[in-house]
Amino acid sequence: MIAAIGKFDALHRGHRALVEAARALGEPALVSFSGMAEVLGWEPRLPLIAAEDRSEVLAAWRTKEVIIPFADIRGLDGPGFLRRLRKEGCSGLVVGEDFRFGRDRAWSAKDLPELAQSEDMSLRIVPAVADAGGVVSSTRVREALDRGQVDVIQRLLDRPYRLRGTVVRGDGRGRRIGIPTANLAWVNQPVGGGVYAAWAWLDGRRLAAAVNAGSVPTAGAGRSFTVEAHLLDWSGDIYGASLALDLLQRLREERRFPDLEALVAQIRADIAATREVCRP
């Protein structure tokens, strides 16, 4: 087993490059470490990819995942870290050029050739994957999410950003104006405020969806951040269902309208724009 080592919190193009480099040496496996936030006292935050979708991406990449408790390796020195990988069945490793490891992150990728040789492990150090915006990273994905830049995220991931959650009851406002929405209790990081065209996945079916993310300023004074999707050409009761939204394009910013009539007119325009984006 060849260990591609990293956080793998977004499964972006840089992570894919590590997997393919590992595949060139043998059977690849993503090796990551659980419990880092708890051990290091980091602020908890929502994942960039839901567990169900993570499994789907890893299957498409034809690799498995090995998770080692961070507490098990935190105090190890550099040689001890490699010996721990050996215990997991790793015969080689692949890392990025900025990789650091061992107690207090005292060892770097420059130390690996000698250490790997001493453990009879194959090694490849992979240069960072970059585009016009800089190095492909999970930080860039989160920043683009905050800004609603789903086109940027798609380039970083090589796939649309997928927001997943359970459909919960809202305040019924959409149904009252004739445009019912599915309100999402999301499980991974939501996108920044705005209106988006998306593909919705419901029970294996793909449906075009106009998605609003934000506080609904025209009709929802004081309302917390919500994500709601109008599924085009579909009706039914889906409370409690799992819904996934592949965000394709940001149509506009969320804004306040002078009255409900103006809001409804804009929503209908958003729906028409969504049809264009999702045209077969």
Residue pairs with C-beta under 8 A, 6 or more apart in sequence:
1 26
1 27
1 28
1 29
1 66
1 88
1 89
1 90
1 91
2 22
2 23
2 25
2 26
2 27
2 28
2 29
2 90
2 91
2 92
2 93
2 94
2 122
3 22
3 29
3 31
3 66
3 85
3 88
3 90
3 92
3 93
3 94
4 15
4 18
4 19
4 21
4 22
4 28
4 29
4 30
4 31
4 63
4 93
4 94
4 95
5 18
5 31
5 32
5 93
5 94
5 95
5 99
5 101
6 15
6 18
6 30
6 32
6 95
6 96
6 99
7 32
7 33
7 138
8 15
8 30
8 32
8 65
9 47
9 48
9 49
9 138
10 48
10 49
10 138
10 141
10 156
10 157
11 49
11 54
11 57
11 58
11 61
11 157
12 136
12 137
12 138
12 141
12 156
12 157
12 158
13 129
13 136
13 156
13 157
13 158
14 96
14 128
14 129
14 135
14 136
14 137
15 30
16 61
16 158
17 126
17 129
18 30
18 94
18 95
18 96
18 126
19 28
19 30
19 61
19 63
20 28
21 94
21 124
21 126
22 28
22 29
22 63
22 92
22 94
22 124
23 62
23 63
24 124
25 92
25 94
25 122
25 124
26 91
26 92
26 122
28 62
28 63
28 94
29 63
29 64
29 65
29 66
29 90
30 58
30 63
30 64
30 65
30 66
31 65
31 66
31 67
31 68
31 85
31 88
31 90
31 93
32 65
32 66
32 67
32 68
33 67
33 68
33 69
33 70
33 73
34 67
34 68
34 69
34 70
35 69
35 70
35 71
36 42
36 70
37 43
37 44
39 70
39 71
39 74
40 70
45 189
46 186
46 187
46 188
46 189
46 190
47 187
47 188
47 189
48 138
48 141
48 142
48 145
48 188
48 189
49 57
49 162
49 188
50 162
50 164
50 187
50 188
50 244
51 187
52 164
52 242
53 162
53 164
53 188
53 244
57 159
58 64
58 65
66 88
68 84
68 88
72 84
73 81
73 84
74 103
75 103
76 84
76 102
76 103
77 102
77 103
77 106
77 107
78 101
78 102
78 106
78 107
78 111
78 115
79 115
79 118
79 119
80 102
81 101
81 102
81 107
82 93
82 115
82 116
82 118
82 119
82 121
83 119
85 93
85 121
86 119
86 121
90 121
91 121
91 122
92 116
92 121
92 122
92 123
92 124
93 112
93 116
93 121
93 122
93 123
93 124
94 123
94 124
94 125
94 126
95 109
95 112
95 125
95 126
96 109
96 125
96 126
96 127
96 128
97 109
97 125
97 126
97 127
97 128
98 109
98 128
99 108
99 109
99 112
99 125
100 106
100 107
100 108
100 109
101 107
101 108
107 115
109 125
112 123
112 125
113 123
116 122
116 123
128 135
128 136
129 135
129 136
130 136
131 155
131 156
133 140
133 152
134 140
136 156
140 152
140 156
141 153
141 156
141 157
141 161
142 189
144 150
144 152
144 153
144 156
145 153
145 161
145 189
145 190
145 191
145 192
146 192
147 192
148 191
148 192
148 193
148 194
148 196
148 213
148 250
148 253
149 250
150 160
150 161
150 191
150 196
150 247
150 248
150 249
150 250
151 249
151 250
153 160
153 161
153 247
154 160
154 161
160 198
160 199
160 246
160 247
160 248
161 191
161 246
161 247
162 188
162 244
162 245
162 246
162 247
163 184
163 186
163 188
163 190
163 191
163 227
163 244
163 245
163 247
164 186
164 187
164 188
164 242
164 243
164 244
164 245
165 184
165 185
165 186
165 187
165 188
165 227
165 242
165 243
166 184
166 185
166 187
166 240
166 241
166 242
166 243
167 182
167 183
167 184
167 185
167 238
167 239
167 240
167 241
167 242
167 243
168 183
168 184
168 185
168 239
169 183
169 239
170 181
170 183
170 226
170 228
171 220
173 216
173 219
173 220
174 180
174 181
174 228
174 230
177 260
177 263
177 264
177 267
178 264
179 230
179 264
179 267
179 268
179 271
180 230
180 235
181 212
181 228
181 229
181 230
182 200
182 228
182 229
182 230
182 231
182 238
182 243
183 226
183 227
183 228
184 226
184 227
184 228
184 229
184 243
184 245
186 227
190 213
190 225
190 227
191 213
191 227
191 247
192 213
193 213
193 214
193 215
193 225
193 253
193 254
194 212
194 213
194 214
194 250
194 251
194 252
194 253
194 254
195 210
195 211
195 212
195 213
195 250
195 251
195 252
195 253
195 254
195 270
196 210
196 211
196 212
196 213
196 247
196 248
196 249
196 250
196 251
197 208
197 209
197 210
197 211
197 247
197 248
197 249
197 251
197 273
197 274
197 277
197 278
198 208
198 209
198 210
198 211
198 229
198 245
198 246
198 247
198 248
198 274
199 206
199 207
199 208
199 209
199 245
199 246
199 248
199 278
200 206
200 207
200 208
200 209
200 229
200 231
200 243
200 244
200 245
200 246
201 207
201 243
201 244
201 245
201 246
202 231
202 234
202 238
202 241
202 243
202 244
203 241
207 231
207 232
207 233
207 234
208 231
208 232
208 233
208 274
208 275
208 277
208 278
209 229
209 230
209 231
209 232
209 245
209 274
210 229
210 230
210 232
210 251
210 267
210 270
210 271
210 273
210 274
211 227
211 228
211 229
211 230
211 245
211 247
212 226
212 227
212 228
212 229
212 254
213 225
213 226
213 227
213 254
214 225
214 226
214 254
215 223
215 224
215 225
215 226
215 254
216 223
216 226
216 254
217 254
217 255
217 256
218 256
218 257
218 260
218 263
219 260
219 263
220 226
227 245
229 243
229 245
230 267
230 271
232 271
232 274
232 275
232 278
248 277
248 278
249 277
251 270
251 273
251 274
251 277
252 270
257 263
257 266
